């Protein structure tokens, strides 16, 4: 007995020593979540800068390149189409092949596209550069997936909110830089700026972000599903973007909608029958994920619509009966408080989601945005009102955009977070494209009238109708969010066992831990999730 006891004690001590050595090695190899978040947030900033710098200089580009207004629109449309197609595909590839790898590939495409746009004076090559930049659309969904994989549960919600906030900051930074450069230097400098930010982001991701390779054997990529998804998205967005320019009954536009519907039906049929689809519709149509996506479409309409309305309104000459005749730079500075509101929302959203789950933030965000648009209606003659309204609007967007990925992550398997967040982003893009087309049609139809150059300018009534429509869209978004099933906070499962390091080194826990226990609100109950984690800890 004594010998057996001594041997058992020795074995226990040896195992404990090995475990401590393994833990210390893992601790040395594990990077600080704060450093990882810095790299991911900067990557999101690079994407926001890329998307923003072009819009204010479209008139200048049209004149310099000597193309029509419908042609120059492809500088935006080409980027939008590429991003919509690439976002779910790159998200799925990241889920299967490693998120860091495809973060680097996406950022490299943004850098290459920026350099191409910076060195060319050819319109086709500029569009090609913008299409390359659009391949960076998968960066933000992949960054959100890395947060889920690498961060302690209690930091996940706040970190997602920070990434969302930096997108707004990057957009504002891009607008301000455009205003500073547009009237003082050649527009090519803006693309060099985008390239520099992308290269810095590549270095940060390469050095800091760990390789979130999937734990299971990589699956196959659904090539046919990717082709069909790309087809219906491209046809839909092309038809929407051109409808307000060439007419909604034009054969090209009608044909685009018909083709999109046919390809969508075929894609749905294939996705329901493919053993390993690019997008698992059975998961994506779960009630919380679907409703978060629909709410996101309407919120995306408000986000894109505000960019379409606010800056032109501020820059309109006072002779139109509205507007303040500001410069591009001044308009960007008036909109700067929106980024500050978004930043302020990040810690608030994190605390709300950790304590109450994502639903309250998902409802309150668009509700506050609706209030901001309604408050602006009687105050369009006061320039300070735009800064105040944009602050509240930015705060509401920050809450909503933090709650959407938190809802998605809580209701999809861990090996689908990239593509699921990608599809949520695509739905926001579709909502933004449709909203921009509707608002553009209103601004074109309701004009000042009369004779002279002012005849075709939008009237104050047109802008007020647009602000009212965006308010209605935000109200609908909030009501849809109310229908999302309530979920416990991400910290609920951690009440029994607090897990500071969410990626366990022991193979037994890594192999047995379900997706529900990582998100805290997936298919299993919180108590079941906590039990699983406790059992895994004892087994390790």
C-alpha positions, 0 to 999 in steps of 0.5 A: 500500500505504501509503495502504491501510494508513493507511486501515485503521489509521484505520478500526481506530482509529475503530472502537476509539474507537466501541467504547470510547465505547459500552462507557463509555456502557453502563457508565454506564447499567448499574446495580450488581448489588448495588443490583439484588439489594437491590431484588429481595430487598426485593420478595421480602420484601414478598411474604413479609410479605404471606403471613405476617401473616394466619395467626397472627390467623385466630382473631381475624379469625373472632371480629371478623368473626363467620364460621365456621371454614370461611369464615375459611379462605378468607382463606388459600385465596383468596390461595393460589388467586390466587397459584397461578394468577397465578404462571405467567401473570405469569411468562410475561407477564414473559418476553414483555413485560418483567420489570420491568413485571410486577414492578411490576404484581404489587407494585401488586396486593399494595399495592392488596390490602393497602390494601383489607384494611386499610380494610374490616370486611367479610369478602367485601372482606377475601377480595377483598383477599387475592385481590388480594395473591395476584397478587403470586405472580409476583414471586419467579419474575420476580426470579429471571429478572432475576438470570439476565438481568442478573447476571454468571455468577459472581454468579448462584447466590449472588444466587438464594440471597440472594433465597431467604433474604430470603423466610424473613427476611420470613416471620419478620419478618411473624410477629414483627410479628404477635405485637407488634401482635395483642395490642396494636393493631387487626389492620388495622395489619398490612395497613397494614404490608404495604401500606407494605412493598409501596410501598417495594418498588415504588419500589425496583424502579422506580428500580433494576431495569433493564428486562429486555425480551426481545431478540426480538419479543414473542410471543402470550400463550396465553389458552386455556392460561392459562384451562385452567391456572387452572381445574385449579389452582383446582379442585385447590387448592379441593378439597384445602383444603376436604377436611380441613374438610368431608370427603374424600367430600363431593360438592363435594370429589370434584367438585373433584378430578374437574373438576381432572383433566378440565381438566388432561387438556385443558390437557395436550392443548392445551399439546402442540399449541399453537404457542406455549403458556403452559407448554411441557411439552416443556421442563418435562418435561425430566428435571432440571426435572421432578425439581427440581419433584417435589423442590420439591413435597415440600420445599414440604410441609415448609415449609408443614407446619412453619408449621402445626405449630411455632407451635401446638405452642409455644402449646399449654397445658402442661395438654395434656401438651405445649406451653409456653403461649407467646404468638404473639410468643414463638413467633415469637421461638423460630422466629427462628433458622430465618431466621438458618439460612436467611441462613447458607445463602445464601453456602454455597449460592452457593459450592456451586453455583458450584463443584459445580453445583446438584445437591449443594445440591439433595440436601443441603438436604432431607436436613438438613431430614429430620435436623431433624425426626427430631431433634425427635421425642425432644426435644418437651419442651424449648423450646430444641430447637425453636429448634435444629431450626428453625435446621437446618431453615432452613439446609436450606431455604436450600440447597434453594431456592437450588438449584431455580431454579439447576437450572431456569435451567440447563435452560430457554431464557432466554425461559422462565425466568419461567414455568418458575420460576413453575411450580416455585413452583406445584408447591411450593404444591401440595405445601404445600397437600396436606401441610397438608391431610394434617397437618390431618386427622391433628391433627383425628383423633388428639386427646386425647379425653375430656370438656371443652374439651381433648377435641378438641385434638391429642395429642402423638402426632398431632404426632409422627406429623406430624413423622415424615411431614415427615421422610419427605417430606424424605428422599424429596425428597433421593432424587428430587434424587439422580436429577437429572443432574449439571451442571457449575458455572455458572462452568465456561463462564466459564473460557475467557472471563470475562464481567463484564457478561452483557448485551452491547451488540453486536448480533451477540453478543446475537443469536447467544448461545444460552440454554445459554451464559447458564445454563452448563448448558442444552442445550449442553456447557460447552465449546461454550458457552464457544466460542460466547461467545468467538466472539461476543466476537471478532465484536463 
